[in-house]
Amino acid sequence: MSLPIILDCDPGNDDALGILVAAGHAEIDLRAVTTGAGHLTGARTARNAAKTLRLSGRSDIPLGAGALNPLVRERMIAGVLDMTSALDPERPDLEEQDLDPRHSADLIAQTLLSGDATSIVTTGPLTNLAMALNRTPEITAKLERITILGGSWGLGNKTAAAEWNILCDPEAAHVVLSAGIPVTMIPIDALNPVGITPDLIKRIRAIGGTIGDFATELLQSLVMTFRPGNAMAPKFMPLNDPVASLVAAQPKLAQTQPARVDVELAGHHTYGRTVIDFGLRDGAVANVDVVTQLNCDQTINAFVDALTRLANLDI
Ligand SMILES: [Ca+2]
């Protein structure tokens, strides 16, 4: 049976690949896409999602625009962008589907309350989900699982301590992780080995057609923005966001370990860090299943399969 999900994202070229994967995956029933500020401003992430969904042929899926700013902190926008291709520059040549009139937080809440979805996958800041939980706490009982792409048990990627998605809205992440809902978290440490290799780009290009061409463009743009930064960085640009939906639909792609995860909200140098205690010290209660390892080959194959299926859907 397919997993009915909401995808909350901030496209972003890797989020756009995530939309395509969720729209095409055989074991995912994509019930709504919601967007908010993160990689780009809220208006741009919504427009990028609208272009991606239209191109995917799945304009039947409701699309919400949401949070323009984090709950508390000032807004951040990604600093490293490829302004020449894919979705980082404005793309007036790509058609857009209409937006749902509801704010992302309301679309999330109503989709869960109606039973249309039982799970949410997030690949951006957690502002929309935190707003939905604060405004409509009844959804807590409806959510069977939240799959979060973000955080790290080791180094950060935006600051020395913090990963981008969590750092964009640490207070929202705190709200979500404190809600008592089962959470799977995919930290960058586990994502780093799943790279965008030349072989992967070749396989996606071979799909051809609108989907294959667009996905190839997205992958190539992501590779152009890869800034390894230090000697411990991965060899290839990690695939990142599409992996979240894959893990939600195919949990066996990942090994997980229960842990206590708290978000640092007060530290000066460590603000936004996910403090992950696998040892459950001092009686700490686990609140997250942390992905500790991904099966790289199977994850890449699942990614190719989902895009191939989307390209072949008779829509
Ligand atoms: Ca993202």
Boltz pocket constraint, residues with backbone or C-beta under 6 A from the ligand:
constraints:
  - pocket:
      binder: B
      contacts: [[A, 9], [A, 10], [A, 11], [A, 12], [A, 14], [A, 15], [A, 38], [A, 39], [A, 123], [A, 124], [A, 241]]
      max_distance: 6.0
